[in-house]
């Protein structure tokens, strides 16, 4: 790992909340993830940190003018807060249309225990 990658990973500290049946329903799960070194309560922390480093803007919202397929993926929801590469993050994820599903699937490794999380 080069020095820049190590610095970027070191400035990653996330709190992840997953609602497998949707917000307001029982079964909420909470995890933490810190990178360089990988730490926290998220299973497979090292793999998650490696995958995150490879992604460009993994927590960016879907642009408002995007046409999304009307495919329903399920009740699952997740909230990721904290810092990624030193930048503050507050990202909500759901599976209510094709854009949401694609966005969820990009970072599904952060959502263990949620159906369709892979």
Backbone torsions as a table, in degrees:
resi	resn	phi	psi	omega
1	UNK	NA	134.0	179.5
2	UNK	-80.2	171.2	-175.0
3	UNK	-63.7	-43.0	-179.5
4	UNK	-61.7	-44.8	179.0
5	UNK	-60.6	-41.5	179.8
6	UNK	-63.7	-41.4	178.8
7	UNK	-64.9	-44.2	-179.8
8	UNK	-62.9	-43.2	178.6
9	UNK	-64.4	-40.5	-177.4
10	UNK	-62.8	-26.4	-179.3
11	UNK	-94.0	26.0	177.0
12	UNK	-112.0	118.7	178.2
13	UNK	-146.4	111.5	-172.0
14	UNK	-122.8	147.3	169.3
15	UNK	-113.2	126.4	-174.1
16	UNK	-121.1	124.3	175.9
17	UNK	-117.7	130.2	-177.9
18	UNK	-122.8	131.4	174.4
19	UNK	-114.0	96.8	-177.3
20	UNK	-60.6	-28.3	179.9
21	UNK	-110.4	13.4	-179.4
22	UNK	98.3	155.5	179.0
23	UNK	-60.4	136.4	179.5
24	UNK	93.1	-5.2	179.0
25	UNK	-108.2	154.9	-179.2
26	UNK	-63.8	159.0	175.3
27	UNK	105.3	9.1	-179.6
28	UNK	-56.2	137.7	177.4
29	UNK	-123.9	141.7	179.8
30	UNK	-127.9	139.8	-178.6
31	UNK	-139.1	160.4	170.7
32	UNK	-125.2	153.2	177.1
33	UNK	-144.7	126.2	172.0
34	UNK	-125.7	146.5	-178.1
35	UNK	-119.8	150.2	176.9
36	UNK	62.8	72.1	0.4
37	UNK	-83.9	159.4	178.7
38	UNK	-65.1	129.0	-179.0
39	UNK	-153.3	171.7	178.4
40	UNK	116.2	-167.3	-175.7
41	UNK	-103.8	-6.4	179.1
42	UNK	-68.4	129.8	174.9
43	UNK	-61.5	150.8	177.6
44	UNK	55.3	48.0	-176.9
45	UNK	-57.5	-45.3	-178.5
46	UNK	-60.9	-44.4	178.2
47	UNK	-63.8	-42.4	179.9
48	UNK	-61.7	-43.4	178.9
49	UNK	-62.8	-43.2	178.7
50	UNK	-61.4	-46.0	179.9
51	UNK	-63.8	-42.0	179.4
52	UNK	-61.0	-42.5	-178.5
53	UNK	-60.8	-30.3	-178.6
54	UNK	-78.4	-16.1	-176.2
55	UNK	-90.1	144.5	173.6
56	UNK	-98.3	121.8	177.6
57	UNK	50.4	56.6	-176.8
58	UNK	-65.3	-17.4	-177.1
59	UNK	-109.0	8.6	179.3
60	UNK	-67.7	141.4	177.2
61	UNK	-73.5	161.9	173.1
62	UNK	-69.6	131.1	178.3
63	UNK	-54.8	141.0	-174.5
64	UNK	-60.0	-29.0	-176.5
65	UNK	-92.2	13.8	-179.5
66	UNK	-80.3	132.1	174.2
67	UNK	-82.5	124.1	-176.7
68	UNK	-115.4	140.9	175.9
69	UNK	-66.2	148.0	-179.9
70	UNK	-93.0	63.6	177.0
71	UNK	-109.3	125.8	-179.4
72	UNK	-91.8	124.8	-176.7
73	UNK	-101.3	-9.1	179.1
74	UNK	133.5	178.1	-175.9
75	UNK	-82.3	-15.0	-171.1
76	UNK	-55.4	139.6	175.0
77	UNK	-139.9	155.2	178.0
78	UNK	-148.4	152.7	175.9
79	UNK	-131.0	128.5	177.9
80	UNK	-117.6	124.0	177.6
81	UNK	-129.9	160.5	177.7
82	UNK	128.7	-141.1	179.7
83	UNK	-128.3	135.5	173.9
84	UNK	-126.4	119.2	-176.1
85	UNK	53.5	36.0	176.9
86	UNK	84.2	-6.7	-178.3
87	UNK	-99.6	135.9	177.7
88	UNK	-61.9	139.9	-178.0
89	UNK	-127.8	136.0	166.9
90	UNK	-147.5	99.5	-173.5
91	UNK	-128.4	126.8	176.4
92	UNK	-99.4	138.4	179.0
93	UNK	-125.1	141.6	175.5
94	UNK	-145.4	-174.6	-177.4
95	UNK	-135.9	37.5	-172.4
96	UNK	-88.3	-8.4	174.2
97	UNK	-156.6	175.9	-175.6
98	UNK	-59.8	-37.9	178.5
99	UNK	-66.1	-44.1	178.4
100	UNK	-61.8	-41.8	-179.7
101	UNK	-63.1	-45.1	179.7
102	UNK	-62.5	-42.0	179.5
103	UNK	-64.6	-44.4	176.8
104	UNK	-57.9	-48.9	-175.1
105	UNK	-62.5	-29.0	177.9
106	UNK	-60.8	-34.9	-176.1
107	UNK	-122.5	23.4	-175.7
108	UNK	-60.0	-21.9	176.8
109	UNK	-63.7	-14.8	176.6
110	UNK	-85.7	-6.9	-172.2
111	UNK	-118.8	59.4	179.8
112	UNK	-64.6	146.4	177.8
113	UNK	86.2	-8.8	176.4
114	UNK	-91.2	137.6	176.7
115	UNK	-56.1	148.8	179.7
116	UNK	62.4	20.9	-178.7
117	UNK	-89.4	-9.1	175.5
118	UNK	76.5	NA	NA
